Amino acid sequence: MTADLEHIARVAEDGEPEIPPRFDGPIPAEGPLDPTEGVEAFLRALESGVAWYPALLDVIARWTAADEIVDGRVYRYLLGGEAFDWLLLAQRLVEAADLWLPGLVPPAEAERLLFAGLAPGGEDEAEFARAIGPQKHRAHLNYQYGVVVEEALLLAAELELQKAGSISGARTADIEAYERVYGKPLDELLATYAEEADIQLGASVDLEDWRGFTYWCSKYRFRTAEPARVASDTRKSLALLSTMDRHRRRVTRKRPEPPREEPIDIGRVSEPAQRTAQTSMWERAKRARTRGAAEAETDPEP
């Protein structure tokens, strides 16, 4: 299945995209699912009339792969062996349904889930935790605090720098924010990360690897900063996320095509660094929510 999806880009002689065959083997009724089994289990559940969101969570609860490559794109669901990006896996499954069973996942409901994390039936966190199981839920919380909160903290620092007009030299606010939050410039943080993780970073980093770096940054901040500073920064980040959450319902945009992400350019991070604009729905949603945060500064709710 995973390999089959790589054929999506191939075009048949009549000019229509060629749909790869589905997996036709047995699917275990219980227990772990590899990516091939997981995608097919979701599709079969939809065909049998199971509501798409419970079917999605059931597959997510049983999914075992930490990452996979589909159509040339890396999907890294588990960062550092402990932070689970469940919405990325949800995107993967929704894309498979769009390919083989278009229309069985309502586009508007999928958009609300993937853009804003809003369940179609309004299920709360406790119901979500029960559905995916305690181990995956703990890993989900690691992702929330290690990536989502950390990204919001960097955004808060970026907004502060822009508001104060205190950006030094030729560097941009999003790059300067790293030194403001972590006390070290971005290029030095990247070098430390590469050394500790024992990986090679080229002139560009894809979005999934950048999220891995963000998760590492959160752990770096917790182990190097003063506890009072950690608590203060975390409160600041959560406050911004709360503001963005109030405004996210204003975001109404057509659901984009499955993303083709450009790498993040880190080749010359200090002269100034340039991070290529991302085209995935996650980054589009982030930019839209950022606009909501800016609106909140000028149009606060009573």
C-alpha positions as CSV (number, residue, x, y, z in Angstrom):
1,M,0.0,0.0,0.0
2,T,2.6,2.5,1.0
3,A,4.6,1.7,-2.1
4,D,1.5,1.8,-4.2
5,L,0.7,5.3,-3.3
6,E,4.0,6.3,-4.9
7,H,2.3,5.6,-8.2
8,I,-0.3,8.3,-7.8
9,A,1.8,10.7,-9.7
10,R,1.9,8.4,-12.7
11,V,-0.6,9.3,-15.4
12,A,-2.3,6.8,-17.7
13,E,-2.4,7.2,-21.4
14,D,-5.8,8.8,-21.3
15,G,-4.4,11.6,-19.2
16,E,-6.2,10.5,-16.0
17,P,-4.2,9.8,-12.8
18,E,-3.7,6.1,-12.3
19,I,-5.2,4.9,-9.0
20,P,-3.1,2.1,-7.5
21,P,-4.8,-1.1,-6.4
22,R,-5.9,-1.5,-2.8
23,F,-4.5,-4.1,-0.4
24,D,-6.8,-7.2,-0.6
25,G,-5.3,-9.3,2.2
26,P,-6.8,-10.1,5.6
27,I,-7.0,-7.4,8.2
28,P,-6.8,-8.5,11.9
29,A,-9.9,-7.7,13.9
30,E,-7.8,-6.7,16.9
31,G,-4.3,-5.8,17.7
32,P,-1.6,-3.8,16.0
33,L,-1.7,-2.6,12.4
34,D,1.1,-1.8,10.1
35,P,0.6,1.1,7.6
36,T,-0.8,-1.2,4.8
37,E,-3.2,-2.9,7.1
38,G,-4.1,0.4,8.9
39,V,-5.1,2.3,5.7
40,E,-7.1,-0.6,4.4
41,A,-8.8,-1.1,7.8
42,F,-9.9,2.5,7.6
43,L,-11.2,2.2,4.1
44,R,-13.1,-1.0,4.8
45,A,-14.7,0.5,7.9
46,L,-15.9,3.5,5.8
47,E,-17.3,1.1,3.2
48,S,-19.2,-0.8,5.9
49,G,-20.9,2.3,7.1
50,V,-18.9,3.1,10.2
51,A,-18.7,6.8,11.0
52,W,-15.4,8.2,9.7
53,Y,-14.1,9.8,12.9
54,P,-14.5,6.7,15.2
55,A,-13.1,4.6,12.4
56,L,-10.1,7.0,12.2
57,L,-9.4,6.9,15.9
58,D,-9.7,3.1,16.0
59,V,-7.0,2.8,13.4
60,I,-4.8,5.4,15.1
61,A,-5.1,3.4,18.4
62,R,-3.8,0.3,16.6
63,W,-1.2,2.0,14.3
64,T,2.4,0.9,15.0
65,A,4.6,2.7,12.4
66,A,6.6,5.6,13.8
67,D,7.1,7.0,10.3
68,E,6.7,6.1,6.6
69,I,7.4,7.5,3.1
70,V,4.4,8.0,0.9
71,D,4.7,9.4,-2.7
72,G,8.1,10.7,-1.8
73,R,7.0,12.5,1.3
74,V,8.2,11.5,4.8
75,Y,5.4,11.2,7.4
76,R,7.1,11.2,10.8
77,Y,4.4,10.5,13.4
78,L,6.6,9.9,16.4
79,L,9.3,12.4,17.3
80,G,12.2,11.4,19.6
81,G,10.4,8.1,20.2
82,E,7.9,9.9,22.5
83,A,6.0,12.7,20.9
84,F,3.0,11.6,18.7
85,D,1.7,13.8,16.0
86,W,-1.7,12.2,15.6
87,L,-3.1,14.9,13.3
88,L,-0.4,14.0,10.8
89,L,-1.5,10.4,10.9
90,A,-5.1,11.6,10.6
91,Q,-4.2,13.6,7.5
92,R,-2.5,10.5,6.0
93,L,-5.7,8.4,6.5
94,V,-8.0,11.1,5.2
95,E,-5.8,11.5,2.1
96,A,-6.1,7.7,1.4
97,A,-9.9,7.9,1.8
98,D,-10.0,10.9,-0.6
99,L,-8.0,8.8,-3.1
100,W,-9.9,5.5,-3.0
101,L,-13.3,6.5,-1.5
102,P,-13.9,10.2,-2.3
103,G,-16.8,11.7,-0.5
104,L,-17.0,9.2,2.4
105,V,-15.1,11.6,4.6
106,P,-17.0,14.9,4.6
107,P,-14.6,17.5,3.4
108,A,-15.8,20.2,5.8
109,E,-15.5,17.9,8.8
110,A,-12.1,16.8,7.8
111,E,-11.0,20.4,7.3
112,R,-12.1,21.4,10.8
113,L,-10.2,18.4,12.3
114,L,-7.0,18.9,10.3
115,F,-6.9,22.7,10.5
116,A,-8.3,23.3,14.0
117,G,-8.3,19.9,15.8
118,L,-12.1,20.1,16.1
119,A,-13.8,16.7,16.3
120,P,-16.9,16.4,14.1
121,G,-19.1,15.3,17.1
122,G,-17.6,17.7,19.6
123,E,-15.9,14.9,21.5
124,D,-13.9,16.0,24.5
125,E,-10.3,15.2,25.5
126,A,-11.4,12.4,27.8
127,E,-13.3,10.7,25.0
128,F,-10.3,11.2,22.7
129,A,-7.9,9.7,25.3
130,R,-10.1,6.6,25.7
131,A,-10.3,6.1,22.0
132,I,-6.6,6.1,21.2
133,G,-5.4,4.6,24.5
134,P,-3.3,5.9,27.4
135,Q,0.1,5.3,25.8
136,K,-0.7,7.2,22.6
137,H,-2.5,9.9,24.5
138,R,0.6,10.5,26.7
139,A,2.7,10.7,23.5
140,H,0.1,13.1,22.1
141,L,0.5,15.3,25.1
142,N,4.3,15.2,24.7
143,Y,3.8,16.6,21.2
144,Q,1.4,19.3,22.3
145,Y,3.8,20.6,24.9
146,G,7.0,19.8,23.1
147,V,6.0,21.1,19.6
148,V,2.8,23.1,19.6
149,V,3.5,25.0,22.8
150,E,7.1,25.5,21.7
151,E,6.1,26.9,18.3
152,A,3.7,29.3,20.0
153,L,6.5,30.4,22.4
154,L,8.7,31.2,19.4
155,L,5.8,33.0,17.7
156,A,5.2,35.1,20.9
157,A,8.9,36.0,21.0
158,E,8.8,36.9,17.3
159,L,5.8,39.2,17.8
160,E,7.5,40.8,20.8
161,L,10.6,41.6,18.7
162,Q,8.5,43.0,15.8
163,K,6.5,45.1,18.2
164,A,9.6,46.5,20.0
165,G,11.5,47.0,16.8
166,S,14.6,45.4,18.4
167,I,15.7,43.1,15.6
168,S,19.5,43.2,15.4
169,G,21.5,43.5,12.1
170,A,20.1,41.8,9.1
171,R,18.5,38.9,10.9
172,T,14.7,38.4,10.7
173,A,12.4,38.3,13.7
174,D,11.7,34.6,13.4
175,I,15.5,33.8,13.5
176,E,16.2,36.3,16.3
177,A,13.4,34.7,18.4
178,Y,15.5,31.6,18.9
179,E,18.2,33.6,20.7
180,R,15.6,35.4,22.7
181,V,14.0,32.2,23.9
182,Y,17.0,29.8,24.2
183,G,19.9,32.3,24.7
184,K,21.8,30.9,21.7
185,P,21.5,31.8,18.0
186,L,19.7,29.4,15.7
187,D,22.8,28.1,13.9
188,E,24.4,27.2,17.2
189,L,21.3,25.4,18.3
190,L,21.1,23.5,15.1
191,A,24.8,22.4,15.5
192,T,24.2,21.2,19.0
193,Y,21.0,19.4,18.0
194,A,22.8,17.6,15.1
195,E,25.6,16.6,17.5
196,E,23.3,15.3,20.2
197,A,21.0,13.5,17.7
198,D,24.0,12.2,15.7
199,I,22.5,13.3,12.4
200,Q,23.7,15.2,9.4
201,L,21.9,18.5,8.6
202,G,22.3,19.7,5.0
203,A,21.5,23.1,3.6
204,S,17.8,22.5,4.0
205,V,15.6,20.6,6.4
206,D,12.2,19.2,5.6
207,L,9.2,20.0,7.8
208,E,9.1,16.8,9.7
209,D,12.8,17.1,10.6
210,W,12.2,20.7,11.6
211,R,9.5,19.5,14.0
212,G,12.0,17.1,15.5
213,F,14.3,20.0,16.0
214,T,11.5,22.0,17.7
215,Y,10.8,19.1,20.0
216,W,14.5,18.9,20.9
217,C,14.5,22.7,21.6
218,S,11.7,22.3,24.1
219,K,13.7,19.7,26.0
220,Y,16.8,21.9,25.8
221,R,14.8,24.8,27.3
222,F,13.6,22.7,30.1
223,R,17.0,21.4,31.0
224,T,19.0,24.7,30.7
225,A,16.6,27.5,31.7
226,E,15.8,28.6,35.2
227,P,12.6,27.0,36.5
228,A,10.9,30.4,36.9
229,R,11.7,31.3,33.3
230,V,10.4,28.0,32.0
231,A,7.1,28.5,33.9
232,S,6.8,32.1,32.7
233,D,7.5,31.2,29.1
234,T,5.1,28.3,29.2
235,R,2.3,30.6,30.5
236,K,3.1,33.1,27.8
237,S,2.8,30.4,25.1
238,L,-0.4,29.0,26.5
239,A,-1.9,32.5,26.6
240,L,-1.1,33.0,22.9
241,L,-2.5,29.6,22.1
242,S,-5.7,30.5,23.9
243,T,-6.0,33.8,21.9
244,M,-5.4,31.9,18.7
245,D,-8.0,29.3,19.7
246,R,-10.6,32.0,20.1
247,H,-10.0,33.3,16.6
248,R,-9.6,30.0,14.8
249,R,-13.3,29.8,14.0
250,R,-12.8,32.8,11.8
251,V,-10.5,30.8,9.6
252,T,-12.6,29.7,6.6
253,R,-10.7,28.6,3.7
254,K,-11.0,25.9,1.1
255,R,-9.2,22.7,2.0
256,P,-5.9,22.6,0.0
257,E,-4.7,19.8,-2.1
258,P,-2.4,17.3,-0.3
259,P,0.8,19.2,0.5
260,R,4.0,19.3,-1.4
261,E,6.4,20.8,1.2
262,E,9.5,22.7,0.3
263,P,12.5,22.2,2.6
264,I,13.5,24.8,5.1
265,D,16.7,26.5,4.1
266,I,19.2,26.7,6.9
267,G,22.3,27.1,4.7
268,R,23.0,30.7,5.9
269,V,21.1,31.2,9.1
270,S,23.0,34.3,10.2
271,E,23.2,36.4,7.1
272,P,20.1,36.4,7.3
273,A,18.5,33.0,7.6
274,Q,15.7,32.2,5.2
275,R,13.1,29.6,5.9
276,T,11.2,28.7,2.8
277,A,7.5,29.2,3.2
278,Q,5.7,25.9,3.8
279,T,2.7,24.9,1.7
280,S,1.2,22.2,3.9
281,M,-2.2,22.6,5.5
282,W,-0.5,22.7,8.9
283,E,1.6,25.7,8.0
284,R,-1.3,27.4,6.2
285,A,-3.4,26.9,9.3
286,K,-0.6,28.3,11.5
287,R,-0.3,31.4,9.4
288,A,-4.1,31.9,9.5
289,R,-4.0,31.5,13.3
290,T,-1.1,33.9,13.5
291,R,-3.3,36.5,11.7
292,G,-5.9,35.7,14.4
293,A,-3.3,36.5,17.1
294,A,-2.5,39.8,15.4
295,E,-6.2,40.6,15.2
296,A,-6.5,39.9,18.9
297,E,-4.0,42.6,19.7
298,T,-6.0,45.2,17.9
299,D,-9.5,43.8,18.5
300,P,-9.5,42.1,21.9
301,E,-12.6,40.3,23.0
302,P,-14.5,41.8,26.0
